[in-house]
Amino acid sequence: MQRLRMGLCGAGLVGQAEHAFFLWEDQERFEFAALADASLKVRTALGARYGIPHLFVSMKEMLGCDLDGVVICVPDAFHPDLAVAAFEAGKHVMCEKPLALTLAGCDRMIAARDKSGRVGQLAYMKRYDPAFRTALEHLPPLDRIRLISVEVNDPDQDPFVGHLPMVLPDDLPGDLRQQLSAATRAQLDETAGADESDEARRALANGFLSAIVHDVAVVHGMLLHLGGTLPAEADFGRHFDGGRGVQLGFGLPGGGRVSMTHLNLPGIPDYRERITVYGDDRIVELVFPAPYLRNMPTELTVRRGGKDGALETKAIRSGYKEAFSEELRAFHAAVTTGAPVTTTFEQGRRDVELLLSAFRRSQA
């Protein structure tokens, strides 16, 4: 099997908790050759832990290394610039969600990928979850779906990464923090307008684009499997609880609806992510665990009506493969064998488009 020489750009939360570990673990497919992170503490600790031979302060420096591909896990506002640079350097790219904070940023990334001829994959790990893949086989036809309901209560990551050897990047240069703040604000201004409230900005950046984007991606995958597509416009959007809660909705062919709610609830260390598809002859439900916990299979349940009013309930265990590992393996297959990319940049752009429309609805 061809091994890919990989670099990781950004070893913050998801970079440390997931991508670094799985790049190192899957040594049949990957050589974890380089790490770029602005924190000296993070570079030193991860370099020693995983035996990474090349450590860099920036992506620019890392792109001079002999690499096949890069995983981009930097803050969202930096995605377009770094992905474009990687493609221009001839590297394949897997980029964390959301694709970008603006549609213009998404378009830049797509254009750079097309010009380079390299693989671009969006890191929607839930789309590679074994239970999600199995759930696709049990969905009712699109025109027979009455409701897709999404409900998430999320306390943030702290309760679920405390057992991991996380290194805090508390030595980041002050000018980098200022650069990130300015870039994020400029891009949110482009999307939301400079006069929006802090609550609205929190809802847009954290609730819509950073949190509920995962669930939009899951529903998007379901619709694609059923021969449908994700609309560009939501017909409902709200934010509440100081921007910690967000909601969106849109219609489906056949008169059905999609209704999504995500609530950041930091006071209770409990995570629940329920996606339930109500068809006229079955209910298909996925319950995802906290994303940073390993070996915790997603629960898949299918319910149908039986004889004489009985309820038939089927719990399906699809295995213990890790979603983060599976998305890296899919990236490897796309690069080495030409396998189709499951989570494309185009899908990521449509997800951002829908989310931005829901935010605008919430401000109306």
Stockholm file with secondary structure:
# STOCKHOLM 1.0

chainA/1-364         MQRLRMGLCGAGLVGQAEHAFFLWEDQERFEFAALADASLKVRTALGARYGIPHLFVSMKEMLGCDLDGVVICVPDAFHPDLAVAAFEAGKHVMCEKPLALTLAGCDRMIAARDKSGRVGQLAYMKRYDPAFRTALEHLPPLDRIRLISVEVNDPDQDPFVGHLPMVLPDDLPGDLRQQLSAATRAQLDETAGADESDEARRALANGFLSAIVHDVAVVHGMLLHLGGTLPAEADFGRHFDGGRGVQLGFGLPGGGRVSMTHLNLPGIPDYRERITVYGDDRIVELVFPAPYLRNMPTELTVRRGGKDGALETKAIRSGYKEAFSEELRAFHAAVTTGAPVTTTFEQGRRDVELLLSAFRRSQA
#=GR chainA/1-364 SS CCCEEEEEECCSHHIIIIIHHHHHHCTTTEEEEEEECSCHHHHHHHHHHHTCSEEESSHHHHTTSCCSEEEECSCGGGHHHHHHHHHHTTCEEEEESSSCSSHHHHHHHHHHHHHHTCCEEEECGGGGCHHHHHHHTTCCCGGGEEEEEEEEEECCSHHHHTTSCCCCCTTCCHHHHHHHHHHHHHHHHHHHCTTCCHHHHHIIIIIIIIIIHHHHHHHHHHHHHTTCCCCSCCSEEEEEGGGTEEEEEEECGGGCEEEEEEEECTTSCCCEEEEEEEESSCEEEEEECCTTCSSCCCEEEEEEECGGGCEEEEEECCCCCCHHHHHHHHHHHHHHHCCCCSSCHHHHHHHHHHHHHHHHHHHC
#=GC SS_cons         CCCEEEEEECCSHHIIIIIHHHHHHCTTTEEEEEEECSCHHHHHHHHHHHTCSEEESSHHHHTTSCCSEEEECSCGGGHHHHHHHHHHTTCEEEEESSSCSSHHHHHHHHHHHHHHTCCEEEECGGGGCHHHHHHHTTCCCGGGEEEEEEEEEECCSHHHHTTSCCCCCTTCCHHHHHHHHHHHHHHHHHHHCTTCCHHHHHIIIIIIIIIIHHHHHHHHHHHHHTTCCCCSCCSEEEEEGGGTEEEEEEECGGGCEEEEEEEECTTSCCCEEEEEEEESSCEEEEEECCTTCSSCCCEEEEEEECGGGCEEEEEECCCCCCHHHHHHHHHHHHHHHCCCCSSCHHHHHHHHHHHHHHHHHHHC
//
